[in-house]
Amino acid sequence: MVLETLNPMHYNITSLVQDTMPVATVPILLLMCFLFLIWNHEETSSVPGPGYCMGIGPLISHGRFLWMGVGNACNYYNKTYGDFVRVWISGEETFIISK
């Protein structure tokens, strides 16, 4: 009788997985949300410009310069954010100063 209870084939593995899955999922999801918030957190800059937003901001900024050209993109950012703007070109932070 003791050997029967210790036999791993005696238990149905699907019932164990269904019972433990929701209990294990909640802490993992909370940990992932916490890590996502830390990863997405950025220090706010005093210079206006498009946000970083997990690297999407630099991709959009660089794409705008490639698509519109330097002159039109600079005019767009100056109209949107003002005379002193922070943008990303080729992954590097670049400042546009104009009047």
Backbone as CSV, one residue per row, in Angstrom:
resi,resn,N_x,N_y,N_z,CA_x,CA_y,CA_z,C_x,C_y,C_z
1,MET,0.821,-1.181,0.000,0.000,0.000,0.000,0.878,1.263,0.000
2,VAL,1.963,1.269,0.727,2.868,2.413,0.747,3.538,2.568,-0.607
3,LEU,3.899,1.469,-1.223,4.538,1.519,-2.534,3.586,2.054,-3.602
4,GLU,2.306,1.781,-3.442,1.336,2.295,-4.407,1.229,3.814,-4.357
5,THR,1.296,4.393,-3.183,1.196,5.851,-3.069,2.465,6.552,-3.545
6,LEU,3.600,5.860,-3.465,4.854,6.452,-3.930,5.085,6.266,-5.422
7,ASN,4.293,5.446,-6.052,4.444,5.175,-7.478,4.001,6.402,-8.280
8,PRO,4.911,7.036,-9.073,4.537,8.229,-9.825,3.523,7.951,-10.922
9,MET,3.435,6.726,-11.403,2.476,6.397,-12.454,1.057,6.320,-11.893
10,HIS,0.939,6.289,-10.588,-0.366,6.203,-9.948,-1.136,7.518,-10.093
11,TYR,-0.440,8.646,-10.189,-1.085,9.954,-10.267,-1.331,10.337,-11.713
12,ASN,-2.391,11.059,-11.936,-2.711,11.568,-13.268,-2.028,12.931,-13.421
13,ILE,-1.079,13.026,-14.330,-0.278,14.241,-14.473,-1.119,15.419,-14.958
14,THR,-2.175,15.181,-15.748,-2.988,16.289,-16.250,-3.754,16.977,-15.131
15,SER,-4.146,16.250,-14.139,-4.849,16.895,-13.028,-3.893,17.765,-12.223
16,LEU,-2.632,17.359,-12.110,-1.657,18.174,-11.399,-1.351,19.459,-12.159
17,VAL,-1.213,19.383,-13.481,-0.899,20.559,-14.284,-2.053,21.546,-14.244
18,GLN,-3.282,21.081,-14.343,-4.424,21.983,-14.325,-4.569,22.683,-12.975
19,ASP,-4.222,22.017,-11.909,-4.343,22.629,-10.593,-3.238,23.648,-10.329
20,THR,-2.036,23.387,-10.780,-0.919,24.279,-10.481,-0.733,25.384,-11.513
21,MET,-1.309,25.248,-12.687,-1.094,26.239,-13.735,-1.591,27.633,-13.361
22,PRO,-2.815,27.803,-12.889,-3.236,29.169,-12.522,-2.444,29.736,-11.349
23,VAL,-2.044,28.904,-10.429,-1.282,29.377,-9.276,0.097,29.851,-9.704
24,ALA,0.710,29.174,-10.652,2.045,29.552,-11.115,1.993,30.693,-12.127
25,THR,0.896,30.839,-12.831,0.802,31.847,-13.876,0.714,33.264,-13.307
26,VAL,-0.004,33.448,-12.245,-0.213,34.784,-11.681,1.106,35.432,-11.248
27,PRO,1.970,34.766,-10.470,3.242,35.419,-10.115,4.136,35.673,-11.321
28,ILE,4.112,34.778,-12.291,4.937,34.975,-13.486,4.441,36.191,-14.265
29,LEU,3.136,36.333,-14.413,2.598,37.500,-15.115,2.887,38.792,-14.361
30,LEU,2.780,38.765,-13.037,3.114,39.950,-12.251,4.582,40.324,-12.392
31,LEU,5.460,39.335,-12.382,6.884,39.582,-12.561,7.168,40.150,-13.945
32,MET,6.523,39.613,-14.969,6.727,40.117,-16.324,6.230,41.560,-16.456
33,CYS,5.095,41.884,-15.840,4.597,43.262,-15.882,5.549,44.211,-15.169
34,PHE,6.075,43.783,-14.032,7.019,44.609,-13.288,8.295,44.854,-14.099
35,LEU,8.829,43.801,-14.717,10.028,43.949,-15.547,9.759,44.818,-16.761
36,PHE,8.568,44.701,-17.337,8.199,45.541,-18.482,8.154,47.010,-18.081
37,LEU,7.594,47.299,-16.905,7.546,48.690,-16.438,8.937,49.240,-16.181
38,ILE,9.820,48.432,-15.607,11.194,48.888,-15.374,11.904,49.122,-16.695
39,TRP,11.722,48.204,-17.636,12.391,48.313,-18.938,11.863,49.521,-19.707
40,ASN,10.570,49.800,-19.577,9.950,50.885,-20.328,10.167,52.243,-19.660
41,HIS,10.578,52.253,-18.410,10.757,53.518,-17.689,11.924,54.297,-18.275
42,GLU,11.709,55.538,-18.468,12.771,56.404,-18.969,12.780,57.680,-18.140
43,GLU,13.937,58.235,-18.010,14.021,59.512,-17.322,13.551,60.592,-18.288
44,THR,12.707,61.446,-17.800,12.190,62.491,-18.674,13.283,63.519,-18.930
45,SER,13.404,63.877,-20.162,14.415,64.839,-20.556,13.806,66.234,-20.547
46,SER,14.645,67.228,-20.285,14.156,68.603,-20.316,14.048,69.118,-21.746
47,VAL,14.614,68.374,-22.692,14.567,68.763,-24.099,13.349,68.098,-24.739
48,PRO,12.484,68.865,-25.400,11.307,68.252,-26.021,11.686,67.422,-27.239
49,GLY,10.830,66.498,-27.558,11.033,65.649,-28.718,10.212,64.391,-28.593
50,PRO,10.256,63.530,-29.587,9.484,62.292,-29.513,10.004,61.404,-28.393
51,GLY,9.112,60.652,-27.768,9.484,59.771,-26.669,10.263,58.555,-27.141
52,TYR,10.923,57.906,-26.208,11.729,56.729,-26.538,10.847,55.505,-26.745
53,CYS,9.982,55.208,-25.797,8.962,54.162,-25.890,9.514,52.835,-26.412
54,MET,10.421,52.215,-25.655,10.999,50.898,-25.950,11.734,50.865,-27.281
55,GLY,12.275,51.964,-27.730,13.038,51.981,-28.968,12.216,52.269,-30.204
56,ILE,10.910,52.414,-30.049,10.062,52.695,-31.205,10.221,54.145,-31.643
57,GLY,10.393,55.060,-30.679,10.588,56.475,-30.994,11.789,56.726,-31.894
58,PRO,12.967,56.142,-31.564,14.105,56.327,-32.460,13.882,55.746,-33.852
59,LEU,13.171,54.629,-33.950,12.899,54.050,-35.276,12.000,54.967,-36.094
60,ILE,10.989,55.520,-35.457,10.083,56.426,-36.166,10.811,57.704,-36.561
61,SER,11.627,58.228,-35.647,12.374,59.450,-35.933,13.334,59.248,-37.108
62,HIS,14.086,58.157,-37.082,15.032,57.882,-38.165,14.292,57.634,-39.473
63,GLY,13.181,56.901,-39.397,12.383,56.658,-40.605,11.828,57.940,-41.199
64,ARG,11.436,58.879,-40.336,10.920,60.159,-40.833,12.008,60.927,-41.574
65,PHE,13.240,60.888,-41.049,14.339,61.580,-41.739,14.655,60.917,-43.072
66,LEU,14.580,59.598,-43.134,14.833,58.915,-44.402,13.718,59.179,-45.406
67,TRP,12.477,59.194,-44.934,11.331,59.319,-45.817,11.138,60.757,-46.285
68,MET,11.212,61.719,-45.368,10.915,63.110,-45.710,12.136,63.900,-46.142
69,GLY,13.314,63.427,-45.804,14.513,64.206,-46.051,14.822,65.048,-44.830
70,VAL,16.049,65.504,-44.757,16.507,66.218,-43.565,15.758,67.541,-43.395
71,GLY,15.621,68.317,-44.452,14.991,69.635,-44.346,13.542,69.565,-43.909
72,ASN,12.755,68.723,-44.586,11.332,68.615,-44.245,11.120,68.008,-42.863
73,ALA,11.933,67.030,-42.502,11.805,66.421,-41.178,12.161,67.424,-40.079
74,CYS,13.204,68.220,-40.297,13.571,69.254,-39.327,12.443,70.276,-39.176
75,ASN,11.844,70.686,-40.293,10.724,71.622,-40.231,9.542,71.014,-39.476
76,TYR,9.268,69.734,-39.719,8.172,69.064,-39.026,8.408,69.045,-37.522
77,TYR,9.599,68.645,-37.093,9.899,68.567,-35.659,9.915,69.957,-35.024
78,ASN,10.378,70.954,-35.746,10.381,72.318,-35.204,8.964,72.852,-35.042
79,LYS,8.078,72.539,-35.975,6.681,72.961,-35.839,6.001,72.221,-34.689
80,THR,6.351,70.960,-34.507,5.690,70.145,-33.504,6.208,70.410,-32.099
81,TYR,7.538,70.519,-31.929,8.131,70.574,-30.595,8.803,71.902,-30.256
82,GLY,9.079,72.752,-31.222,9.715,74.029,-30.934,11.087,74.147,-31.574
83,ASP,11.851,75.171,-31.143,13.130,75.492,-31.778,14.279,74.558,-31.379
84,PHE,14.171,73.903,-30.242,15.242,73.024,-29.764,14.628,71.647,-29.536
85,VAL,15.000,70.668,-30.382,14.341,69.360,-30.395,15.374,68.251,-30.288
86,ARG,15.015,67.190,-29.553,15.847,65.986,-29.472,15.213,64.906,-30.350
87,VAL,15.973,64.376,-31.308,15.526,63.282,-32.170,16.637,62.242,-32.235
88,TRP,16.363,61.130,-32.882,17.370,60.083,-33.067,17.602,59.889,-34.556
89,ILE,18.850,59.935,-34.944,19.236,59.654,-36.322,20.290,58.560,-36.261
90,SER,20.032,57.445,-36.928,20.913,56.265,-36.916,21.180,55.775,-35.497
91,GLY,20.182,55.852,-34.639,20.309,55.359,-33.277,21.027,56.278,-32.318
92,GLU,21.469,57.426,-32.779,22.172,58.368,-31.914,21.274,59.569,-31.626
93,GLU,21.314,60.010,-30.377,20.521,61.176,-29.998,21.099,62.412,-30.676
94,THR,20.241,63.145,-31.373,20.664,64.315,-32.128,19.784,65.493,-31.739
95,PHE,20.376,66.667,-31.612,19.624,67.859,-31.271,19.492,68.743,-32.497
96,ILE,18.283,69.206,-32.743,18.023,70.131,-33.849,17.786,71.508,-33.228
97,ILE,18.608,72.450,-33.594,18.490,73.811,-33.088,18.220,74.713,-34.287
98,SER,17.094,75.406,-34.252,16.766,76.295,-35.374,15.899,77.424,-34.866
99,LYS,15.753,78.396,-35.667,14.924,79.557,-35.309,14.082,79.899,-36.504
